[in-house]
Amino acid sequence: MTERILMPGEILSMAGPAVDRLLSAGSGDAALLYLWLLRQGGRFAPEGARRTLKWDAARLEGARAALAGLGLMDSGAPQVPEAAPPVAPESPPEYTAADISRELEDQASSFPGLVGEVQRRLGKVLSTADLKSLYTIYDYLALPAEVICLLVSWCVEEFERKYGEGRRPRMSQIQKEAFVWRRLGVDTPEAADAHLKRQALYRSREGEILRLLDQRPRPLVEKERKKVAAWTDMGFPDEALRLAYEKTVYKKQAMDWDYMNGILTGWHRKNLHTLAEIEAGDRSFSRGPNNRRDAVAPPAAGEADQRVRADLERMREFMRRQRESEGG
């Protein structure tokens, strides 16, 4: 007999205009967060949302910003106070060598096997200080052994990517990243897998976006990485990012990460993401803030569209001359 899922009293209703806005935005994350809010009676509790949806903080913030931009969530609404987390990352206990020895001798503990696996992945025997860091992750943060193995492998990959093949992170650095994972709610194998897939997407986008910005391949600094992650979560396609870059160079005569981020954040607030949406909905293309005549008498739609296209052509011509002068 087929299980009945939609039982009376368990059905959540959505207003038609809200559905239309979510469908037009095309953001799956925004829709999921909206469903979660409906289930919670409209009360927004970030930690609870991250745990239920298995998202990290950056992904949750992207979905929240998308809902606010659609007018489906009050960005200034107070958040629901949440219970204190089970751990306080600021004050882990001081484990002793005796604590470590006792755990290693415990036949029912998974810690000895974890030590062997971490040593294999780091290619070294762990020192007493290393064992204390690992035990802090295992006991104090209470991350499962499977999650810790994924964490160590990720840290190794990141360290090699930044500093070269064969380089390995210190256990103290892995412990620092473990606190980040715990704070983000990455505390199950499923959540870790989702988190790592998201991080891999960000890394691949870093190289792609550097090419869009006419920059040579290089490791991004933390500030740049956060912006790439935010732009990815906002859902901008390459052509929109390229347009924001061209506008930045046209205004600043060079790449300016903060200025470009301001452009993209402004478009995101207006729910403008594709090139067609931006050209149709961003009035800054046709009127600058110092153009008094435009401020008094806004142009007709047809005239504004012509000015948009003229501005775009001027920007592209400027970029073409720049490339030719550099090549020459």
C-alpha positions as CSV (number, residue, x, y, z in Angstrom):
1,M,0.0,0.0,0.0
2,T,1.4,3.4,-1.0
3,E,2.4,5.5,2.0
4,R,0.4,8.7,2.3
5,I,2.9,11.6,2.7
6,L,0.6,14.7,2.5
7,M,-1.5,14.1,5.6
8,P,-4.2,16.5,6.8
9,G,-2.8,19.1,9.2
10,E,0.7,18.6,7.7
11,I,0.3,20.6,4.6
12,L,2.0,23.9,4.3
13,S,0.4,26.5,2.0
14,M,2.2,29.2,-0.1
15,A,0.8,32.3,-1.6
16,G,0.7,32.4,-5.3
17,P,2.8,35.6,-5.7
18,A,5.5,34.0,-3.5
19,V,5.6,31.0,-5.7
20,D,5.8,33.2,-8.9
21,R,8.7,35.1,-7.4
22,L,10.6,32.0,-6.5
23,L,10.0,30.4,-9.9
24,S,11.1,33.5,-11.7
25,A,14.3,33.8,-9.6
26,G,15.3,30.2,-10.5
27,S,17.2,29.8,-7.2
28,G,16.8,26.4,-5.7
29,D,18.6,27.5,-2.5
30,A,16.2,30.4,-2.0
31,A,13.2,28.1,-2.5
32,L,14.6,25.5,0.0
33,L,15.2,28.2,2.6
34,Y,11.7,29.6,2.0
35,L,10.2,26.1,2.6
36,W,12.3,25.8,5.8
37,L,11.0,29.2,7.0
38,L,7.4,28.1,6.3
39,R,8.0,24.9,8.3
40,Q,9.3,27.1,11.2
41,G,6.4,29.5,11.1
42,G,8.6,32.3,9.6
43,R,11.1,32.3,12.5
44,F,14.7,32.5,11.2
45,A,17.3,30.6,13.2
46,P,20.6,30.4,11.2
47,E,22.1,27.5,13.1
48,G,18.9,25.4,12.8
49,A,18.7,26.2,9.1
50,R,22.3,25.2,8.5
51,R,21.8,21.9,10.4
52,T,18.6,21.0,8.6
53,L,19.7,22.0,5.1
54,K,23.3,20.8,5.6
55,W,24.7,24.1,4.3
56,D,27.7,26.2,5.4
57,A,27.3,29.8,6.4
58,A,28.2,31.2,3.0
59,R,25.5,29.2,1.2
60,L,22.9,30.1,3.8
61,E,23.7,33.8,3.5
62,G,23.5,33.6,-0.3
63,A,20.0,32.1,0.0
64,R,18.9,34.6,2.7
65,A,20.1,37.5,0.5
66,A,18.2,36.1,-2.5
67,L,15.0,35.9,-0.5
68,A,15.5,39.4,0.8
69,G,16.0,40.6,-2.7
70,L,12.8,39.0,-3.8
71,G,10.9,40.6,-0.9
72,L,10.1,37.2,0.6
73,M,12.2,37.8,3.8
74,D,12.8,40.9,5.9
75,S,16.5,41.4,5.9
76,G,16.2,43.5,9.1
77,A,14.1,41.1,11.0
78,P,15.5,39.9,14.4
79,Q,16.8,36.4,14.4
80,V,15.4,33.8,16.8
81,P,17.7,33.3,19.8
82,E,19.1,29.8,19.7
83,A,20.4,27.4,22.3
84,A,24.1,27.6,23.0
85,P,26.1,25.1,21.0
86,P,27.3,22.0,22.8
87,V,30.9,23.2,22.6
88,A,32.7,26.5,23.2
89,P,35.5,26.7,20.6
90,E,37.3,29.4,22.6
91,S,38.2,27.1,25.6
92,P,39.1,23.5,24.8
93,P,40.5,21.5,27.8
94,E,44.2,21.0,28.3
95,Y,44.6,17.3,27.5
96,T,47.5,15.5,29.1
97,A,49.7,12.7,27.8
98,A,47.9,10.4,30.2
99,D,44.6,11.3,28.6
100,I,45.9,10.4,25.2
101,S,47.5,7.1,26.4
102,R,44.3,6.0,28.1
103,E,42.3,6.6,24.9
104,L,44.9,4.8,22.8
105,E,44.7,1.8,25.1
106,D,40.9,1.7,25.1
107,Q,39.9,-1.3,22.9
108,A,36.4,0.1,22.3
109,S,37.6,3.5,21.1
110,S,37.9,4.4,17.4
111,F,40.7,6.9,18.3
112,P,43.6,4.4,17.8
113,G,42.5,3.6,14.3
114,L,42.0,7.3,13.6
115,V,45.5,8.0,14.6
116,G,46.9,5.5,12.2
117,E,44.8,6.8,9.3
118,V,45.8,10.4,10.0
119,Q,49.5,9.5,10.2
120,R,49.1,7.7,6.8
121,R,47.6,10.8,5.2
122,L,50.1,13.2,6.7
123,G,53.0,10.9,6.0
124,K,54.5,11.1,9.5
125,V,54.3,9.8,13.1
126,L,52.2,12.2,15.2
127,S,54.0,13.9,18.1
128,T,52.5,14.3,21.5
129,A,51.4,17.8,20.6
130,D,49.9,16.5,17.4
131,L,48.0,13.8,19.3
132,K,46.6,16.4,21.6
133,S,45.3,18.5,18.7
134,L,43.8,15.4,17.1
135,Y,42.2,14.4,20.4
136,T,40.7,17.9,20.7
137,I,39.0,17.4,17.4
138,Y,37.9,13.9,18.3
139,D,36.8,14.4,21.9
140,Y,36.1,18.1,22.5
141,L,34.6,19.0,19.1
142,A,33.1,15.5,18.9
143,L,33.6,15.1,15.1
144,P,33.1,11.5,13.9
145,A,36.2,9.7,12.7
146,E,34.9,9.7,9.1
147,V,34.5,13.5,9.2
148,I,38.0,13.9,10.6
149,C,39.5,11.8,7.8
150,L,37.7,14.0,5.2
151,L,38.9,17.1,7.0
152,V,42.5,16.0,7.0
153,S,42.4,15.0,3.3
154,W,40.9,18.4,2.5
155,C,43.5,20.2,4.4
156,V,46.3,18.2,2.7
157,E,44.9,19.0,-0.7
158,E,44.5,22.7,0.1
159,F,48.1,22.9,1.5
160,E,49.5,21.3,-1.6
161,R,47.5,23.5,-3.8
162,K,48.8,26.6,-2.1
163,Y,52.4,25.6,-1.3
164,G,53.3,22.8,-3.7
165,E,53.2,19.0,-4.0
166,G,54.3,17.1,-1.0
167,R,53.8,19.9,1.5
168,R,51.7,19.0,4.5
169,P,49.7,21.1,7.0
170,R,50.5,21.0,10.7
171,M,48.0,19.4,13.1
172,S,47.5,22.8,14.7
173,Q,46.3,24.1,11.3
174,I,44.0,21.1,10.9
175,Q,42.6,21.8,14.3
176,K,41.8,25.4,13.4
177,E,39.9,24.2,10.3
178,A,38.1,21.7,12.5
179,F,36.7,24.5,14.6
180,V,35.4,26.2,11.5
181,W,33.7,23.0,10.3
182,R,32.1,22.5,13.7
183,R,30.9,26.1,13.8
184,L,29.3,25.6,10.3
185,G,27.6,22.4,11.4
186,V,29.8,20.2,9.2
187,D,29.6,17.3,11.7
188,T,28.3,14.4,9.8
189,P,29.7,12.5,6.8
190,E,26.8,13.8,4.7
191,A,27.3,17.4,5.7
192,A,31.1,17.0,5.1
193,D,30.5,15.6,1.6
194,A,28.1,18.5,0.8
195,H,30.6,21.1,2.2
196,L,33.5,19.7,0.3
197,K,31.6,19.6,-3.0
198,R,30.7,23.3,-2.4
199,Q,34.3,24.1,-1.7
200,A,35.5,22.3,-4.8
201,L,33.0,24.3,-6.8
202,Y,34.4,27.5,-5.4
203,R,38.0,26.5,-6.2
204,S,37.1,25.6,-9.8
205,R,35.3,29.0,-10.1
206,E,38.4,30.8,-8.9
207,G,40.4,29.8,-12.0
208,E,37.5,30.5,-14.3
209,I,36.8,33.9,-12.8
210,L,40.5,34.9,-13.0
211,R,40.3,34.1,-16.7
212,L,37.2,36.3,-17.0
213,L,39.1,39.1,-15.3
214,D,42.0,38.8,-17.7
215,Q,44.3,37.8,-14.9
216,R,47.0,35.1,-14.8
217,P,46.3,31.9,-12.8
218,R,47.3,32.4,-9.2
219,P,46.1,31.4,-5.7
220,L,43.6,34.0,-4.5
221,V,44.0,35.7,-1.1
222,E,41.3,35.0,1.5
223,K,39.4,38.3,0.7
224,E,39.2,37.4,-3.0
225,R,38.2,33.8,-2.3
226,K,35.3,35.0,-0.1
227,K,34.1,37.3,-3.0
228,V,34.3,34.4,-5.5
229,A,32.3,32.2,-3.2
230,A,29.7,34.9,-2.7
231,W,29.3,35.6,-6.4
232,T,29.0,31.8,-7.0
233,D,26.2,31.6,-4.4
234,M,24.5,34.6,-5.9
235,G,24.2,32.7,-9.2
236,F,25.9,35.1,-11.7
237,P,26.7,33.6,-15.1
238,D,30.1,34.3,-16.7
239,E,28.7,37.0,-19.0
240,A,27.3,39.0,-16.1
241,L,30.6,38.7,-14.2
242,R,32.5,39.9,-17.3
243,L,30.1,42.9,-17.7
244,A,30.7,43.8,-14.0
245,Y,34.5,43.6,-14.7
246,E,34.2,45.8,-17.7
247,K,32.2,48.4,-15.8
248,T,34.8,48.3,-13.0
249,V,37.8,48.8,-15.4
250,Y,35.8,51.5,-17.3
251,K,35.3,53.4,-14.0
252,K,38.5,52.6,-12.1
253,Q,40.9,52.0,-15.1
254,A,42.0,48.8,-13.4
255,M,40.6,45.8,-11.6
256,D,39.1,46.7,-8.2
257,W,37.6,43.7,-6.3
258,D,35.6,45.8,-3.9
259,Y,34.1,48.0,-6.6
260,M,33.2,45.0,-8.7
261,N,31.7,43.3,-5.7
262,G,29.6,46.5,-5.1
263,I,28.2,46.2,-8.7
264,L,27.3,42.6,-8.3
265,T,25.8,43.0,-4.9
266,G,23.6,45.8,-6.2
267,W,22.4,43.7,-9.1
268,H,21.7,40.8,-6.7
269,R,19.6,43.0,-4.4
270,K,17.5,43.9,-7.5
271,N,17.3,40.2,-8.5
272,L,19.2,40.9,-11.7
273,H,21.5,38.1,-12.6
274,T,21.5,37.3,-16.4
275,L,22.8,39.8,-19.0
276,A,19.3,40.4,-20.3
277,E,17.9,41.1,-16.8
278,I,20.8,43.5,-16.0
279,E,20.5,45.4,-19.3
280,A,16.7,45.7,-18.8
281,G,16.7,46.4,-15.1
282,D,19.8,48.4,-14.1
283,R,19.1,52.1,-14.8
284,S,22.7,53.0,-13.9
285,F,23.7,52.0,-17.4
286,S,21.7,54.9,-18.9
287,R,22.1,57.5,-16.2
288,G,25.0,58.4,-14.0
289,P,24.5,60.0,-10.6
290,N,25.9,63.4,-11.8
291,N,23.7,63.6,-14.9
292,R,21.3,66.3,-13.8
293,R,19.3,66.4,-17.0
294,D,18.6,62.7,-16.6
295,A,17.7,63.1,-13.0
296,V,15.0,65.7,-13.9
297,A,13.6,64.0,-17.0
298,P,14.2,60.2,-17.2
299,P,14.5,59.0,-20.8
300,A,11.9,56.9,-22.4
301,A,12.3,53.1,-22.4
302,G,13.5,53.0,-26.0
303,E,16.0,55.8,-25.5
304,A,17.3,54.2,-22.3
305,D,17.8,50.9,-24.1
306,Q,19.8,52.6,-26.8
307,R,22.0,54.3,-24.2
308,V,22.6,50.9,-22.4
309,R,23.8,49.4,-25.6
310,A,26.0,52.5,-26.4
311,D,27.5,52.3,-22.9
312,L,28.3,48.6,-23.4
313,E,29.9,49.2,-26.8
314,R,32.1,52.0,-25.3
315,M,33.2,49.7,-22.5
316,R,34.0,46.9,-24.9
317,E,35.9,49.2,-27.2
318,F,37.9,50.5,-24.3
319,M,38.8,46.9,-23.3
320,R,39.8,46.1,-26.9
321,R,42.1,49.1,-27.0
322,Q,43.6,48.2,-23.7
323,R,44.4,44.6,-24.9
324,E,45.9,45.9,-28.1
325,S,48.1,48.5,-26.3
326,E,49.3,45.7,-23.9
327,G,50.0,43.4,-26.8
328,G,51.8,46.1,-28.8
